[in-house]
Amino acid sequence: MENHQSNKKIKPISLSYEDNEIKIQEQPNLNTIFGNIRTSSIVPTGLPRKLVDQFIIYRSGTTYKLYVADLTNGTWFSVALS
């Protein structure tokens, strides 16, 4: 009998109960920033509801900006990246 070890990592999930359904959502891995911040070629306008959507990397040609949602004041702030 062989002993197999899986290379798969266990990912944290959250469970919620809405509209008589159990919903399972994968939680972002906050140990690393890579792959957790969404990139977009459109400047964000509406305010997000989830933590993972409060940070957006904007990319247009050679222009890169990090947008951060300020939910308290209802606006987005940006900083140029180089």
FENHUFEN-V197327 format. One record per residue. N is the residue number from 1. RES is the residue in one small letter. OMEGA is omega in radians with two decimals (* if undefined). NEAR is the number of other ideal C-beta (glycine too) atoms within 8 Angstrom. D_CENTER is the distance of its C-alpha to the mean C-alpha in Angstrom with 1 decimal. Layout:
n=N res=RES omega=OMEGA near=NEAR d_center=D_CENTER
n=N res=RES omega=OMEGA near=NEAR d_center=D_CENTER
//
This chain:
n=1 res=m omega=-3.13 near=2 d_center=41.7
n=2 res=e omega=3.09 near=3 d_center=38.8
n=3 res=n omega=-3.12 near=4 d_center=36.0
n=4 res=h omega=3.03 near=4 d_center=32.7
n=5 res=q omega=-3.11 near=4 d_center=29.5
n=6 res=s omega=3.05 near=4 d_center=26.3
n=7 res=n omega=-3.13 near=4 d_center=23.8
n=8 res=k omega=3.07 near=4 d_center=21.0
n=9 res=k omega=3.08 near=4 d_center=18.7
n=10 res=i omega=-3.10 near=4 d_center=18.3
n=11 res=k omega=3.12 near=7 d_center=14.7
n=12 res=p omega=3.12 near=7 d_center=14.3
n=13 res=i omega=2.98 near=8 d_center=14.1
n=14 res=s omega=3.12 near=7 d_center=14.6
n=15 res=l omega=3.05 near=7 d_center=17.5
n=16 res=s omega=-3.12 near=7 d_center=18.3
n=17 res=y omega=-3.13 near=7 d_center=21.5
n=18 res=e omega=3.08 near=5 d_center=21.5
n=19 res=d omega=3.13 near=3 d_center=24.3
n=20 res=n omega=3.09 near=3 d_center=26.2
n=21 res=e omega=3.01 near=6 d_center=23.5
n=22 res=i omega=-3.12 near=6 d_center=21.6
n=23 res=k omega=3.13 near=8 d_center=18.0
n=24 res=i omega=3.10 near=7 d_center=16.1
n=25 res=q omega=3.08 near=7 d_center=12.3
n=26 res=e omega=-3.14 near=7 d_center=10.8
n=27 res=q omega=3.12 near=8 d_center=9.1
n=28 res=p omega=3.08 near=7 d_center=6.7
n=29 res=n omega=-3.08 near=9 d_center=9.3
n=30 res=l omega=3.07 near=5 d_center=9.5
n=31 res=n omega=3.10 near=3 d_center=12.8
n=32 res=t omega=-3.11 near=7 d_center=11.6
n=33 res=i omega=-3.07 near=4 d_center=9.3
n=34 res=f omega=3.14 near=4 d_center=10.0
n=35 res=g omega=-3.13 near=5 d_center=7.9
n=36 res=n omega=-3.13 near=9 d_center=4.6
n=37 res=i omega=-3.12 near=9 d_center=4.8
n=38 res=r omega=3.04 near=8 d_center=5.7
n=39 res=t omega=-3.09 near=8 d_center=9.5
n=40 res=s omega=3.03 near=9 d_center=12.1
n=41 res=s omega=3.12 near=6 d_center=15.8
n=42 res=i omega=3.11 near=5 d_center=16.0
n=43 res=v omega=-3.12 near=6 d_center=15.9
n=44 res=p omega=3.13 near=11 d_center=13.8
n=45 res=t omega=-3.13 near=4 d_center=16.3
n=46 res=g omega=-3.14 near=4 d_center=15.4
n=47 res=l omega=-3.11 near=6 d_center=13.7
n=48 res=p omega=3.09 near=8 d_center=10.6
n=49 res=r omega=-3.08 near=4 d_center=11.1
n=50 res=k omega=3.12 near=6 d_center=8.0
n=51 res=l omega=-3.07 near=5 d_center=6.8
n=52 res=v omega=-3.14 near=8 d_center=3.0
n=53 res=d omega=-3.11 near=10 d_center=5.0
n=54 res=q omega=3.12 near=9 d_center=7.5
n=55 res=f omega=-3.12 near=11 d_center=7.0
n=56 res=i omega=3.01 near=11 d_center=8.1
n=57 res=i omega=3.12 near=13 d_center=10.5
n=58 res=y omega=-3.13 near=16 d_center=13.5
n=59 res=r omega=3.07 near=9 d_center=16.0
n=60 res=s omega=-3.07 near=5 d_center=19.5
n=61 res=g omega=3.12 near=4 d_center=22.3
n=62 res=t omega=3.14 near=3 d_center=22.6
n=63 res=t omega=3.09 near=8 d_center=20.7
n=64 res=y omega=3.08 near=10 d_center=17.4
n=65 res=k omega=3.01 near=10 d_center=15.8
n=66 res=l omega=3.08 near=12 d_center=12.9
n=67 res=y omega=3.12 near=13 d_center=12.4
n=68 res=v omega=-3.14 near=10 d_center=11.7
n=69 res=a omega=3.03 near=12 d_center=12.3
n=70 res=d omega=-3.05 near=9 d_center=15.4
n=71 res=l omega=3.14 near=7 d_center=15.7
n=72 res=t omega=-3.11 near=4 d_center=19.1
n=73 res=n omega=3.07 near=5 d_center=20.7
n=74 res=g omega=-3.12 near=6 d_center=18.7
n=75 res=t omega=3.07 near=6 d_center=17.9
n=76 res=w omega=3.00 near=10 d_center=15.7
n=77 res=f omega=3.12 near=7 d_center=16.7
n=78 res=s omega=3.07 near=9 d_center=16.6
n=79 res=v omega=-3.14 near=7 d_center=17.9
n=80 res=a omega=3.09 near=7 d_center=19.4
n=81 res=l omega=3.10 near=7 d_center=18.4
n=82 res=s omega=* near=3 d_center=21.1
//
